[in-house]
Amino acid sequence: MSELLDAIGRLANFAGRHFIKGVCIVLVFALLGVGYFFFQKSRYKATVSFILYEKGTPVGGGLAGLASQFGVDIAAMSGGSDMLTGDNILDILKSRSMIETVLLSKVDSSKGTGSQTLADRYLEFSGLKTKWANKEAALASLTYSKLTRADTHTIVQDSVLFVLYERLFKKHIETERLNKKGSIITVSTLSADQVFSKLFSERLVEETRKLYFGVKTGVSAANVARLQARADSLQKVMNVKSYQSASLQVLDVNAAFKTETVPAEVSQRDRMVSYAIYTEVMKNLEASRMALANQTPVMQVLDLPKYPLENQKLPFLMILFIGIMAGLFACGAFIFLFYPRSHVA
């Protein structure tokens, strides 16, 4: 115990001789933290949450629910899920196709062709356009405002879009399911521009919703449209046959000319056949409509971001605390490196 107390006393004496240095180190790190507070960029976070409900009976029942708590998707293992169920929707939200489509959308759609796109706005507030323009003159005049989805992009435009996609995927977009059993999904965009964060989150969810509904109901909707066209065509045929049958009716036919009633009978028979086919088509049409209604998923937006958005900058006291703790850690490193080894021995 006496040796331990003697070692502690020598360590305290060493720390006392270098107390001023320690205070200076802590002050330097604290000032660095204060400087970071004033120079850190604003970070506005916009979050959109929506509920995704798949109609149908889940595979496995209660067993699937129990297994999902441990991260096991029985429905996917048994082949009962498709590309838009489970966590696949999270991957689609952050896919290159969805992100680039949103980037090429107009900030103000009411201004029409030539207005600024979200890609142009991101290049401006991020400083990338100015940085790249100093290295490559062609990038100084780069703009996406006059492009449409049908236009062919140049190599430079495609390359810049890919760079923006990578930056957004890694640094700015967060997608998550609130819990493994739940159906509520959140999409957050974090950037230095409030307008960009809000519009990007909302439009990313909207574009994903369009793709989702198109894939889930595309075949059924096409089948309903085809049956509807067939039913309309048969209805026109029946109307024509009805007028034709009425015009061919002979009230007082000569007994010697029985064949005069044949056209009317043929026309009436064709009308009855058309009516029978029309009835079956209408049955199939109603069945297809019911199937389409059952297959149509529910994707309801719960919360939308509203101005002003929350600024995610670190608060002053937190940065100051981090700076002081870093300074104390540096003081400990200083003592470890410069404390005489003979004392340690």
ZADO-1210 file (C-alpha; in nm, 4 decimals, padded with zeros to 6 digits):
<atoms>
<atom x="00.0000" y="00.0000" z="00.0000" code="MET" pos="1"/>
<atom x="00.2866" y="00.2365" z="00.0806" code="SER" pos="2"/>
<atom x="00.4395" y="00.1715" z="-00.2622" code="GLU" pos="3"/>
<atom x="00.1028" y="00.2364" z="-00.4292" code="LEU" pos="4"/>
<atom x="00.0568" y="00.5620" z="-00.2380" code="LEU" pos="5"/>
<atom x="00.4133" y="00.6621" z="-00.3234" code="ASP" pos="6"/>
<atom x="00.3467" y="00.5946" z="-00.6965" code="ALA" pos="7"/>
<atom x="00.0259" y="00.7961" z="-00.6833" code="ILE" pos="8"/>
<atom x="00.2119" y="01.0814" z="-00.5161" code="GLY" pos="9"/>
<atom x="00.4829" y="01.0837" z="-00.7847" code="ARG" pos="10"/>
<atom x="00.2142" y="01.0787" z="-01.0548" code="LEU" pos="11"/>
<atom x="00.0341" y="01.3696" z="-00.8871" code="ALA" pos="12"/>
<atom x="00.3603" y="01.5661" z="-00.8656" code="ASN" pos="13"/>
<atom x="00.4268" y="01.5015" z="-01.2348" code="PHE" pos="14"/>
<atom x="00.0759" y="01.6143" z="-01.3248" code="ALA" pos="15"/>
<atom x="00.1132" y="01.9241" z="-01.1063" code="GLY" pos="16"/>
<atom x="00.4381" y="02.0267" z="-01.2772" code="ARG" pos="17"/>
<atom x="00.2651" y="02.0026" z="-01.6153" code="HIS" pos="18"/>
<atom x="-00.0708" y="02.1378" z="-01.5014" code="PHE" pos="19"/>
<atom x="-00.0457" y="02.4483" z="-01.7190" code="ILE" pos="20"/>
<atom x="00.0301" y="02.2344" z="-02.0220" code="LYS" pos="21"/>
<atom x="-00.2738" y="02.0194" z="-01.9461" code="GLY" pos="22"/>
<atom x="-00.4970" y="02.3230" z="-01.9126" code="VAL" pos="23"/>
<atom x="-00.3678" y="02.4546" z="-02.2440" code="CYS" pos="24"/>
<atom x="-00.4354" y="02.1218" z="-02.4146" code="ILE" pos="25"/>
<atom x="-00.7914" y="02.1133" z="-02.2832" code="VAL" pos="26"/>
<atom x="-00.8468" y="02.4762" z="-02.3882" code="LEU" pos="27"/>
<atom x="-00.7145" y="02.4052" z="-02.7382" code="VAL" pos="28"/>
<atom x="-00.9533" y="02.1146" z="-02.7877" code="PHE" pos="29"/>
<atom x="-01.2420" y="02.3142" z="-02.6411" code="ALA" pos="30"/>
<atom x="-01.1691" y="02.6008" z="-02.8813" code="LEU" pos="31"/>
<atom x="-01.1511" y="02.3556" z="-03.1701" code="LEU" pos="32"/>
<atom x="-01.4957" y="02.2304" z="-03.0714" code="GLY" pos="33"/>
<atom x="-01.6328" y="02.5858" z="-03.0557" code="VAL" pos="34"/>
<atom x="-01.4831" y="02.6576" z="-03.3963" code="GLY" pos="35"/>
<atom x="-01.6445" y="02.3448" z="-03.5374" code="TYR" pos="36"/>
<atom x="-01.9812" y="02.4597" z="-03.4003" code="PHE" pos="37"/>
<atom x="-01.9675" y="02.7856" z="-03.5948" code="PHE" pos="38"/>
<atom x="-01.8328" y="02.6313" z="-03.9143" code="PHE" pos="39"/>
<atom x="-02.0477" y="02.3177" z="-03.9292" code="GLN" pos="40"/>
<atom x="-02.3042" y="02.3146" z="-04.2060" code="LYS" pos="41"/>
<atom x="-02.6767" y="02.3046" z="-04.1460" code="SER" pos="42"/>
<atom x="-02.8346" y="01.9621" z="-04.1848" code="ARG" pos="43"/>
<atom x="-03.2096" y="01.9570" z="-04.2346" code="TYR" pos="44"/>
<atom x="-03.3886" y="01.6266" z="-04.1979" code="LYS" pos="45"/>
<atom x="-03.7191" y="01.5544" z="-04.3717" code="ALA" pos="46"/>
<atom x="-03.8954" y="01.2288" z="-04.2832" code="THR" pos="47"/>
<atom x="-04.1914" y="01.0684" z="-04.4587" code="VAL" pos="48"/>
<atom x="-04.3602" y="00.7700" z="-04.2981" code="SER" pos="49"/>
<atom x="-04.6134" y="00.5448" z="-04.4662" code="PHE" pos="50"/>
<atom x="-04.7936" y="00.2217" z="-04.3938" code="ILE" pos="51"/>
<atom x="-04.7660" y="-00.0696" z="-04.6348" code="LEU" pos="52"/>
<atom x="-05.0369" y="-00.3333" z="-04.6190" code="TYR" pos="53"/>
<atom x="-05.0323" y="-00.6460" z="-04.8345" code="GLU" pos="54"/>
<atom x="-05.3721" y="-00.8084" z="-04.8815" code="LYS" pos="55"/>
<atom x="-05.3658" y="-01.1815" z="-04.8393" code="GLY" pos="56"/>
<atom x="-05.2972" y="-01.4449" z="-04.5784" code="THR" pos="57"/>
<atom x="-04.9395" y="-01.4627" z="-04.4566" code="PRO" pos="58"/>
<atom x="-04.7587" y="-01.7924" z="-04.4994" code="VAL" pos="59"/>
<atom x="-04.7047" y="-01.9790" z="-04.1758" code="GLY" pos="60"/>
<atom x="-04.9558" y="-01.7896" z="-03.9646" code="GLY" pos="61"/>
<atom x="-04.8453" y="-01.7430" z="-03.6052" code="GLY" pos="62"/>
<atom x="-04.5219" y="-01.9331" z="-03.6688" code="LEU" pos="63"/>
<atom x="-04.4184" y="-01.6729" z="-03.9276" code="ALA" pos="64"/>
<atom x="-04.4925" y="-01.3935" z="-03.6803" code="GLY" pos="65"/>
<atom x="-04.2869" y="-01.5632" z="-03.4102" code="LEU" pos="66"/>
<atom x="-03.9960" y="-01.6263" z="-03.6479" code="ALA" pos="67"/>
<atom x="-03.9998" y="-01.2650" z="-03.7729" code="SER" pos="68"/>
<atom x="-03.9092" y="-01.1484" z="-03.4212" code="GLN" pos="69"/>
<atom x="-03.5770" y="-01.3275" z="-03.4638" code="PHE" pos="70"/>
<atom x="-03.5177" y="-01.1899" z="-03.8153" code="GLY" pos="71"/>
<atom x="-03.6320" y="-01.5033" z="-04.0045" code="VAL" pos="72"/>
<atom x="-03.8716" y="-01.4475" z="-04.2982" code="ASP" pos="73"/>
<atom x="-04.0627" y="-01.7768" z="-04.3413" code="ILE" pos="74"/>
<atom x="-04.2754" y="-01.6327" z="-04.6196" code="ALA" pos="75"/>
<atom x="-03.9682" y="-01.5572" z="-04.8262" code="ALA" pos="76"/>
<atom x="-03.8179" y="-01.9002" z="-04.7564" code="MET" pos="77"/>
<atom x="-04.1334" y="-02.0765" z="-04.8655" code="SER" pos="78"/>
<atom x="-04.1736" y="-01.8759" z="-05.1835" code="GLY" pos="79"/>
<atom x="-04.4821" y="-01.6931" z="-05.0593" code="GLY" pos="80"/>
<atom x="-04.3373" y="-01.3461" z="-05.1069" code="SER" pos="81"/>
<atom x="-04.2609" y="-01.1467" z="-05.4179" code="ASP" pos="82"/>
<atom x="-04.0220" y="-00.8709" z="-05.5125" code="MET" pos="83"/>
<atom x="-04.2205" y="-00.6019" z="-05.3320" code="LEU" pos="84"/>
<atom x="-04.2775" y="-00.7715" z="-04.9992" code="THR" pos="85"/>
<atom x="-04.0603" y="-00.7770" z="-04.6912" code="GLY" pos="86"/>
<atom x="-03.7524" y="-00.5576" z="-04.6857" code="ASP" pos="87"/>
<atom x="-03.7290" y="-00.5453" z="-05.0662" code="ASN" pos="88"/>
<atom x="-03.9329" y="-00.2256" z="-05.0578" code="ILE" pos="89"/>
<atom x="-03.6455" y="-00.0632" z="-04.8664" code="LEU" pos="90"/>
<atom x="-03.4019" y="-00.1564" z="-05.1430" code="ASP" pos="91"/>
<atom x="-03.6359" y="-00.0217" z="-05.4105" code="ILE" pos="92"/>
<atom x="-03.6617" y="00.3098" z="-05.2266" code="LEU" pos="93"/>
<atom x="-03.2820" y="00.3481" z="-05.2489" code="LYS" pos="94"/>
<atom x="-03.2434" y="00.2074" z="-05.5999" code="SER" pos="95"/>
<atom x="-03.0618" y="00.4050" z="-05.8656" code="ARG" pos="96"/>
<atom x="-03.3683" y="00.4209" z="-06.0895" code="SER" pos="97"/>
<atom x="-03.5866" y="00.5771" z="-05.8192" code="MET" pos="98"/>
<atom x="-03.3235" y="00.8251" z="-05.7013" code="ILE" pos="99"/>
<atom x="-03.2333" y="00.9458" z="-06.0520" code="GLU" pos="100"/>
<atom x="-03.6005" y="00.9808" z="-06.1436" code="THR" pos="101"/>
<atom x="-03.6573" y="01.2049" z="-05.8410" code="VAL" pos="102"/>
<atom x="-03.3392" y="01.4038" z="-05.9131" code="LEU" pos="103"/>
<atom x="-03.4668" y="01.4857" z="-06.2626" code="LEU" pos="104"/>
<atom x="-03.8020" y="01.6114" z="-06.1316" code="SER" pos="105"/>
<atom x="-03.8690" y="01.9857" z="-06.1269" code="LYS" pos="106"/>
<atom x="-03.8420" y="02.1849" z="-05.8069" code="VAL" pos="107"/>
<atom x="-04.1467" y="02.3852" z="-05.9185" code="ASP" pos="108"/>
<atom x="-04.3466" y="02.1776" z="-06.1647" code="SER" pos="109"/>
<atom x="-04.5796" y="02.4697" z="-06.2434" code="SER" pos="110"/>
<atom x="-04.3003" y="02.6486" z="-06.4311" code="LYS" pos="111"/>
<atom x="-04.2765" y="02.3694" z="-06.6870" code="GLY" pos="112"/>
<atom x="-03.9793" y="02.2962" z="-06.9107" code="THR" pos="113"/>
<atom x="-03.6644" y="02.4878" z="-06.8279" code="GLY" pos="114"/>
<atom x="-03.7199" y="02.5164" z="-06.4538" code="SER" pos="115"/>
<atom x="-03.4615" y="02.3968" z="-06.2030" code="GLN" pos="116"/>
<atom x="-03.4468" y="02.0280" z="-06.1164" code="THR" pos="117"/>
<atom x="-03.3555" y="01.8735" z="-05.7830" code="LEU" pos="118"/>
<atom x="-03.0240" y="01.7625" z="-05.9370" code="ALA" pos="119"/>
<atom x="-02.9405" y="02.1244" z="-06.0273" code="ASP" pos="120"/>
<atom x="-03.0356" y="02.2418" z="-05.6797" code="ARG" pos="121"/>
<atom x="-02.8179" y="01.9764" z="-05.5144" code="TYR" pos="122"/>
<atom x="-02.5191" y="02.0709" z="-05.7313" code="LEU" pos="123"/>
<atom x="-02.5610" y="02.4331" z="-05.6217" code="GLU" pos="124"/>
<atom x="-02.5966" y="02.4054" z="-05.2441" code="PHE" pos="125"/>
<atom x="-02.3401" y="02.1248" z="-05.2146" code="SER" pos="126"/>
<atom x="-02.0765" y="02.3279" z="-05.3984" code="GLY" pos="127"/>
<atom x="-01.9960" y="02.0378" z="-05.6310" code="LEU" pos="128"/>
<atom x="-02.0656" y="02.2356" z="-05.9473" code="LYS" pos="129"/>
<atom x="-01.8234" y="02.5135" z="-05.8510" code="THR" pos="130"/>
<atom x="-01.5618" y="02.2611" z="-05.7429" code="LYS" pos="131"/>
<atom x="-01.5859" y="02.0609" z="-06.0634" code="TRP" pos="132"/>
<atom x="-01.6051" y="02.3676" z="-06.2875" code="ALA" pos="133"/>
<atom x="-01.2545" y="02.4679" z="-06.1763" code="ASN" pos="134"/>
<atom x="-01.1252" y="02.1354" z="-06.3074" code="LYS" pos="135"/>
<atom x="-01.3425" y="02.0794" z="-06.6139" code="GLU" pos="136"/>
<atom x="-01.4916" y="02.3658" z="-06.8169" code="ALA" pos="137"/>
<atom x="-01.7717" y="02.1474" z="-06.9573" code="ALA" pos="138"/>
<atom x="-01.9171" y="02.1073" z="-06.6076" code="LEU" pos="139"/>
<atom x="-01.9582" y="02.4825" z="-06.5600" code="ALA" pos="140"/>
<atom x="-02.2611" y="02.4901" z="-06.7927" code="SER" pos="141"/>
<atom x="-02.4045" y="02.1544" z="-06.6862" code="LEU" pos="142"/>
<atom x="-02.7806" y="02.1649" z="-06.6308" code="THR" pos="143"/>
<atom x="-03.0695" y="01.9213" z="-06.6236" code="TYR" pos="144"/>
<atom x="-03.3479" y="02.1790" z="-06.6438" code="SER" pos="145"/>
<atom x="-03.4237" y="02.1186" z="-07.0141" code="LYS" pos="146"/>
<atom x="-03.4118" y="01.7392" z="-06.9978" code="LEU" pos="147"/>
<atom x="-03.7134" y="01.5111" z="-07.0022" code="THR" pos="148"/>
<atom x="-03.7371" y="01.1420" z="-06.9297" code="ARG" pos="149"/>
<atom x="-03.7527" y="01.0647" z="-07.3014" code="ALA" pos="150"/>
<atom x="-03.4328" y="01.2573" z="-07.3813" code="ASP" pos="151"/>
<atom x="-03.1027" y="01.0773" z="-07.4241" code="THR" pos="152"/>
<atom x="-02.8456" y="01.1849" z="-07.1686" code="HIS" pos="153"/>
<atom x="-02.4871" y="01.2650" z="-07.2535" code="THR" pos="154"/>
<atom x="-02.1974" y="01.0780" z="-07.0954" code="ILE" pos="155"/>
<atom x="-02.1229" y="01.3756" z="-06.8683" code="VAL" pos="156"/>
<atom x="-02.4849" y="01.4009" z="-06.7545" code="GLN" pos="157"/>
<atom x="-02.5060" y="01.0298" z="-06.6813" code="ASP" pos="158"/>
<atom x="-02.1735" y="01.0354" z="-06.4967" code="SER" pos="159"/>
<atom x="-02.2783" y="01.3270" z="-06.2762" code="VAL" pos="160"/>
<atom x="-02.6136" y="01.1621" z="-06.2027" code="LEU" pos="161"/>
<atom x="-02.4316" y="00.8471" z="-06.0939" code="PHE" pos="162"/>
<atom x="-02.2062" y="01.0500" z="-05.8618" code="VAL" pos="163"/>
<atom x="-02.5131" y="01.2195" z="-05.7100" code="LEU" pos="164"/>
<atom x="-02.6812" y="00.8811" z="-05.6670" code="TYR" pos="165"/>
<atom x="-02.3810" y="00.7429" z="-05.4782" code="GLU" pos="166"/>
<atom x="-02.3611" y="01.0488" z="-05.2518" code="ARG" pos="167"/>
<atom x="-02.7320" y="01.0397" z="-05.1734" code="LEU" pos="168"/>
<atom x="-02.7300" y="00.6625" z="-05.1183" code="PHE" pos="169"/>
<atom x="-02.4372" y="00.6744" z="-04.8741" code="LYS" pos="170"/>
<atom x="-02.4821" y="01.0079" z="-04.6952" code="LYS" pos="171"/>
<atom x="-02.8278" y="01.1561" z="-04.7336" code="HIS" pos="172"/>
<atom x="-03.1007" y="00.8886" z="-04.7518" code="ILE" pos="173"/>
<atom x="-03.2160" y="00.6632" z="-04.4707" code="GLU" pos="174"/>
<atom x="-03.4888" y="00.3997" z="-04.5098" code="THR" pos="175"/>
<atom x="-03.6008" y="00.1744" z="-04.2308" code="GLU" pos="176"/>
<atom x="-03.8885" y="-00.0314" z="-04.1012" code="ARG" pos="177"/>
<atom x="-03.9900" y="00.0761" z="-03.7522" code="LEU" pos="178"/>
<atom x="-04.0070" y="-00.2848" z="-03.6388" code="ASN" pos="179"/>
<atom x="-03.9676" y="-00.6211" z="-03.8092" code="LYS" pos="180"/>
<atom x="-04.3312" y="-00.7200" z="-03.7610" code="LYS" pos="181"/>
<atom x="-04.4781" y="-00.3808" z="-03.8456" code="GLY" pos="182"/>
<atom x="-04.5789" y="-00.2313" z="-04.1779" code="SER" pos="183"/>
<atom x="-04.4708" y="00.1279" z="-04.1109" code="ILE" pos="184"/>
<atom x="-04.1705" y="00.2439" z="-04.3159" code="ILE" pos="185"/>
<atom x="-03.9873" y="00.5753" z="-04.2847" code="THR" pos="186"/>
<atom x="-03.7840" y="00.7562" z="-04.5500" code="VAL" pos="187"/>
<atom x="-03.5545" y="01.0395" z="-04.4368" code="SER" pos="188"/>
<atom x="-03.3430" y="01.2813" z="-04.6376" code="THR" pos="189"/>
<atom x="-03.0672" y="01.4794" z="-04.4662" code="LEU" pos="190"/>
<atom x="-02.9134" y="01.7751" z="-04.6514" code="SER" pos="191"/>
<atom x="-02.8100" y="02.1383" z="-04.6138" code="ALA" pos="192"/>
<atom x="-03.1191" y="02.2614" z="-04.8008" code="ASP" pos="193"/>
<atom x="-03.4683" y="02.2486" z="-04.6535" code="GLN" pos="194"/>
<atom x="-03.6498" y="02.2489" z="-04.9875" code="VAL" pos="195"/>
<atom x="-03.4376" y="01.9684" z="-05.1280" code="PHE" pos="196"/>
<atom x="-03.4810" y="01.7483" z="-04.8203" code="SER" pos="197"/>
<atom x="-03.8583" y="01.7898" z="-04.8137" code="LYS" pos="198"/>
<atom x="-03.9218" y="01.7485" z="-05.1865" code="LEU" pos="199"/>
<atom x="-03.6835" y="01.4572" z="-05.2253" code="PHE" pos="200"/>
<atom x="-03.8395" y="01.2528" z="-04.9435" code="SER" pos="201"/>
<atom x="-04.1951" y="01.3135" z="-05.0636" code="GLU" pos="202"/>
<atom x="-04.1224" y="01.2417" z="-05.4287" code="ARG" pos="203"/>
<atom x="-03.9146" y="00.9340" z="-05.3560" code="LEU" pos="204"/>
<atom x="-04.2121" y="00.7798" z="-05.1759" code="VAL" pos="205"/>
<atom x="-04.4480" y="00.8863" z="-05.4566" code="GLU" pos="206"/>
<atom x="-04.2321" y="00.7355" z="-05.7340" code="GLU" pos="207"/>
<atom x="-04.1978" y="00.4142" z="-05.5357" code="THR" pos="208"/>
<atom x="-04.5754" y="00.4040" z="-05.4875" code="ARG" pos="209"/>
<atom x="-04.6296" y="00.4323" z="-05.8643" code="LYS" pos="210"/>
<atom x="-04.3862" y="00.1483" z="-05.9333" code="LEU" pos="211"/>
<atom x="-04.5359" y="-00.0588" z="-05.6532" code="TYR" pos="212"/>
<atom x="-04.8926" y="-00.0257" z="-05.7786" code="PHE" pos="213"/>
<atom x="-04.7861" y="-00.0761" z="-06.1401" code="GLY" pos="214"/>
<atom x="-04.6123" y="-00.4050" z="-06.0664" code="VAL" pos="215"/>
<atom x="-04.8732" y="-00.5379" z="-05.8231" code="LYS" pos="216"/>
<atom x="-05.1800" y="-00.4570" z="-06.0327" code="THR" pos="217"/>
<atom x="-05.0409" y="-00.4268" z="-06.3869" code="GLY" pos="218"/>
<atom x="-05.1465" y="-00.7715" z="-06.5127" code="VAL" pos="219"/>
<atom x="-05.4900" y="-00.7593" z="-06.3506" code="SER" pos="220"/>
<atom x="-05.5552" y="-00.4049" z="-06.4728" code="ALA" pos="221"/>
<atom x="-05.4580" y="-00.5025" z="-06.8294" code="ALA" pos="222"/>
<atom x="-05.6918" y="-00.8025" z="-06.8101" code="ASN" pos="223"/>
<atom x="-05.9797" y="-00.5835" z="-06.6893" code="VAL" pos="224"/>
<atom x="-05.9169" y="-00.3354" z="-06.9710" code="ALA" pos="225"/>
<atom x="-05.9122" y="-00.6154" z="-07.2300" code="ARG" pos="226"/>
<atom x="-06.2382" y="-00.7665" z="-07.1022" code="LEU" pos="227"/>
<atom x="-06.4000" y="-00.4224" z="-07.0883" code="GLN" pos="228"/>
<atom x="-06.3097" y="-00.3585" z="-07.4523" code="ALA" pos="229"/>
<atom x="-06.4503" y="-00.6992" z="-07.5473" code="ARG" pos="230"/>
<atom x="-06.7734" y="-00.6330" z="-07.3576" code="ALA" pos="231"/>
<atom x="-06.8179" y="-00.2950" z="-07.5266" code="ASP" pos="232"/>
<atom x="-06.7620" y="-00.4535" z="-07.8660" code="SER" pos="233"/>
<atom x="-07.0193" y="-00.7283" z="-07.8004" code="LEU" pos="234"/>
<atom x="-07.2696" y="-00.4737" z="-07.6771" code="GLN" pos="235"/>
<atom x="-07.2426" y="-00.2840" z="-08.0044" code="LYS" pos="236"/>
<atom x="-07.2891" y="-00.6105" z="-08.1976" code="VAL" pos="237"/>
<atom x="-07.6032" y="-00.6928" z="-07.9970" code="MET" pos="238"/>
<atom x="-07.7495" y="-00.3492" z="-08.0622" code="ASN" pos="239"/>
<atom x="-07.6910" y="-00.3904" z="-08.4352" code="VAL" pos="240"/>
<atom x="-07.8470" y="-00.7378" z="-08.4330" code="LYS" pos="241"/>
<atom x="-08.1500" y="-00.6122" z="-08.2404" code="SER" pos="242"/>
<atom x="-08.2224" y="-00.3405" z="-08.4978" code="TYR" pos="243"/>
<atom x="-08.1581" y="-00.5884" z="-08.7792" code="GLN" pos="244"/>
<atom x="-08.3983" y="-00.8451" z="-08.6330" code="SER" pos="245"/>
<atom x="-08.6678" y="-00.5816" z="-08.5954" code="ALA" pos="246"/>
<atom x="-08.6277" y="-00.4668" z="-08.9558" code="SER" pos="247"/>
<atom x="-08.6479" y="-00.8220" z="-09.0950" code="LEU" pos="248"/>
<atom x="-08.9684" y="-00.9146" z="-08.9161" code="GLN" pos="249"/>
<atom x="-09.2483" y="-00.9998" z="-09.1661" code="VAL" pos="250"/>
<atom x="-09.5984" y="-00.9624" z="-09.0223" code="LEU" pos="251"/>
<atom x="-09.8025" y="-01.1168" z="-09.3055" code="ASP" pos="252"/>
<atom x="-09.5849" y="-01.3608" z="-09.4916" code="VAL" pos="253"/>
<atom x="-09.7173" y="-01.5554" z="-09.7923" code="ASN" pos="254"/>
<atom x="-09.7429" y="-01.9272" z="-09.7157" code="ALA" pos="255"/>
<atom x="-09.5806" y="-02.0032" z="-10.0504" code="ALA" pos="256"/>
<atom x="-09.2664" y="-01.8100" z="-09.9537" code="PHE" pos="257"/>
<atom x="-09.1628" y="-01.9536" z="-09.6115" code="LYS" pos="258"/>
<atom x="-08.7983" y="-01.8652" z="-09.6800" code="THR" pos="259"/>
<atom x="-08.8824" y="-01.4996" z="-09.6247" code="GLU" pos="260"/>
<atom x="-08.8686" y="-01.5592" z="-09.2459" code="THR" pos="261"/>
<atom x="-08.5213" y="-01.7145" z="-09.2544" code="VAL" pos="262"/>
<atom x="-08.3186" y="-01.3850" z="-09.2416" code="PRO" pos="263"/>
<atom x="-08.5130" y="-01.2747" z="-08.9364" code="ALA" pos="264"/>
<atom x="-08.4517" y="-01.6077" z="-08.7618" code="GLU" pos="265"/>
<atom x="-08.0791" y="-01.6009" z="-08.8444" code="VAL" pos="266"/>
<atom x="-08.0514" y="-01.2459" z="-08.7166" code="SER" pos="267"/>
<atom x="-08.2333" y="-01.3343" z="-08.3969" code="GLN" pos="268"/>
<atom x="-08.0128" y="-01.6412" z="-08.3471" code="ARG" pos="269"/>
<atom x="-07.6977" y="-01.4311" z="-08.3898" code="ASP" pos="270"/>
<atom x="-07.8357" y="-01.1849" z="-08.1368" code="ARG" pos="271"/>
<atom x="-07.8960" y="-01.4631" z="-07.8837" code="MET" pos="272"/>
<atom x="-07.5461" y="-01.6036" z="-07.9365" code="VAL" pos="273"/>
<atom x="-07.3953" y="-01.2574" z="-07.8925" code="SER" pos="274"/>
<atom x="-07.6017" y="-01.2111" z="-07.5775" code="TYR" pos="275"/>
<atom x="-07.4760" y="-01.5433" z="-07.4343" code="ALA" pos="276"/>
<atom x="-07.1148" y="-01.4512" z="-07.5069" code="ILE" pos="277"/>
<atom x="-07.1704" y="-01.1028" z="-07.3639" code="TYR" pos="278"/>
<atom x="-07.3087" y="-01.2551" z="-07.0434" code="THR" pos="279"/>
<atom x="-06.9996" y="-01.4732" z="-06.9957" code="GLU" pos="280"/>
<atom x="-06.7672" y="-01.1840" z="-07.0703" code="VAL" pos="281"/>
<atom x="-06.9447" y="-00.9673" z="-06.8137" code="MET" pos="282"/>
<atom x="-06.9115" y="-01.2448" z="-06.5531" code="LYS" pos="283"/>
<atom x="-06.5387" y="-01.2678" z="-06.6211" code="ASN" pos="284"/>
<atom x="-06.5113" y="-00.8897" z="-06.6145" code="LEU" pos="285"/>
<atom x="-06.6711" y="-00.8635" z="-06.2722" code="GLU" pos="286"/>
<atom x="-06.4535" y="-01.1472" z="-06.1430" code="ALA" pos="287"/>
<atom x="-06.1436" y="-00.9713" z="-06.2752" code="SER" pos="288"/>
<atom x="-06.2507" y="-00.6475" z="-06.1101" code="ARG" pos="289"/>
<atom x="-06.2886" y="-00.8252" z="-05.7784" code="MET" pos="290"/>
<atom x="-05.9468" y="-00.9876" z="-05.8204" code="ALA" pos="291"/>
<atom x="-05.7943" y="-00.6487" z="-05.9007" code="LEU" pos="292"/>
<atom x="-05.9537" y="-00.4974" z="-05.5905" code="ALA" pos="293"/>
<atom x="-05.8158" y="-00.7812" z="-05.3765" code="ASN" pos="294"/>
<atom x="-05.4668" y="-00.7477" z="-05.5242" code="GLN" pos="295"/>
<atom x="-05.4510" y="-00.3707" z="-05.4877" code="THR" pos="296"/>
<atom x="-05.2258" y="-00.3000" z="-05.1866" code="PRO" pos="297"/>
<atom x="-05.2632" y="-00.0174" z="-04.9395" code="VAL" pos="298"/>
<atom x="-04.9793" y="00.2345" z="-04.9245" code="MET" pos="299"/>
<atom x="-05.1002" y="00.5191" z="-04.7060" code="GLN" pos="300"/>
<atom x="-04.8793" y="00.8124" z="-04.6116" code="VAL" pos="301"/>
<atom x="-04.8932" y="00.8806" z="-04.2384" code="LEU" pos="302"/>
<atom x="-04.6654" y="01.1802" z="-04.1806" code="ASP" pos="303"/>
<atom x="-04.5196" y="01.4398" z="-04.4157" code="LEU" pos="304"/>
<atom x="-04.2398" y="01.6877" z="-04.3365" code="PRO" pos="305"/>
<atom x="-04.3435" y="02.0467" z="-04.2711" code="LYS" pos="306"/>
<atom x="-04.1499" y="02.3701" z="-04.2731" code="TYR" pos="307"/>
<atom x="-03.9424" y="02.4678" z="-04.0892" code="PRO" pos="308"/>
<atom x="-03.7476" y="02.1435" z="-04.0829" code="LEU" pos="309"/>
<atom x="-03.5458" y="02.0442" z="-03.7797" code="GLU" pos="310"/>
<atom x="-03.1790" y="02.1404" z="-03.8043" code="ASN" pos="311"/>
<atom x="-02.9608" y="01.8424" z="-03.7134" code="GLN" pos="312"/>
<atom x="-02.6549" y="02.0542" z="-03.6245" code="LYS" pos="313"/>
<atom x="-02.4850" y="01.9405" z="-03.3043" code="LEU" pos="314"/>
<atom x="-02.5718" y="02.1754" z="-03.0134" code="PRO" pos="315"/>
<atom x="-02.3051" y="02.4033" z="-02.8670" code="PHE" pos="316"/>
<atom x="-02.2922" y="02.2402" z="-02.5237" code="LEU" pos="317"/>
<atom x="-02.2534" y="01.8933" z="-02.6714" code="MET" pos="318"/>
<atom x="-01.9655" y="02.0029" z="-02.8950" code="ILE" pos="319"/>
<atom x="-01.8016" y="02.1844" z="-02.6026" code="LEU" pos="320"/>
<atom x="-01.8336" y="01.8742" z="-02.3852" code="PHE" pos="321"/>
<atom x="-01.6841" y="01.6569" z="-02.6593" code="ILE" pos="322"/>
<atom x="-01.3955" y="01.9025" z="-02.6983" code="GLY" pos="323"/>
<atom x="-01.3221" y="01.9029" z="-02.3242" code="ILE" pos="324"/>
<atom x="-01.3351" y="01.5229" z="-02.3072" code="MET" pos="325"/>
<atom x="-01.1014" y="01.4999" z="-02.6064" code="ALA" pos="326"/>
<atom x="-00.8648" y="01.7408" z="-02.4287" code="GLY" pos="327"/>
<atom x="-00.8674" y="01.5290" z="-02.1126" code="LEU" pos="328"/>
<atom x="-00.7975" y="01.2205" z="-02.3201" code="PHE" pos="329"/>
<atom x="-00.5045" y="01.4017" z="-02.4825" code="ALA" pos="330"/>
<atom x="-00.3723" y="01.4924" z="-02.1346" code="CYS" pos="331"/>
<atom x="-00.3900" y="01.1276" z="-02.0358" code="GLY" pos="332"/>
<atom x="-00.1994" y="01.0347" z="-02.3515" code="ALA" pos="333"/>
<atom x="00.0609" y="01.3014" z="-02.2681" code="PHE" pos="334"/>
<atom x="00.1128" y="01.1559" z="-01.9190" code="ILE" pos="335"/>
<atom x="00.1392" y="00.8038" z="-02.0609" code="PHE" pos="336"/>
<atom x="00.4000" y="00.9075" z="-02.3178" code="LEU" pos="337"/>
<atom x="00.6179" y="01.1408" z="-02.1089" code="PHE" pos="338"/>
<atom x="00.5903" y="01.0041" z="-01.7550" code="TYR" pos="339"/>
<atom x="00.9333" y="00.8681" z="-01.6591" code="PRO" pos="340"/>
<atom x="00.9581" y="00.4928" z="-01.7195" code="ARG" pos="341"/>
<atom x="01.1709" y="00.4456" z="-01.4107" code="SER" pos="342"/>
<atom x="00.8766" y="00.5537" z="-01.1989" code="HIS" pos="343"/>
<atom x="00.6543" y="00.3059" z="-01.3735" code="VAL" pos="344"/>
<atom x="00.9011" y="00.0288" z="-01.3067" code="ALA" pos="345"/>
</atoms>
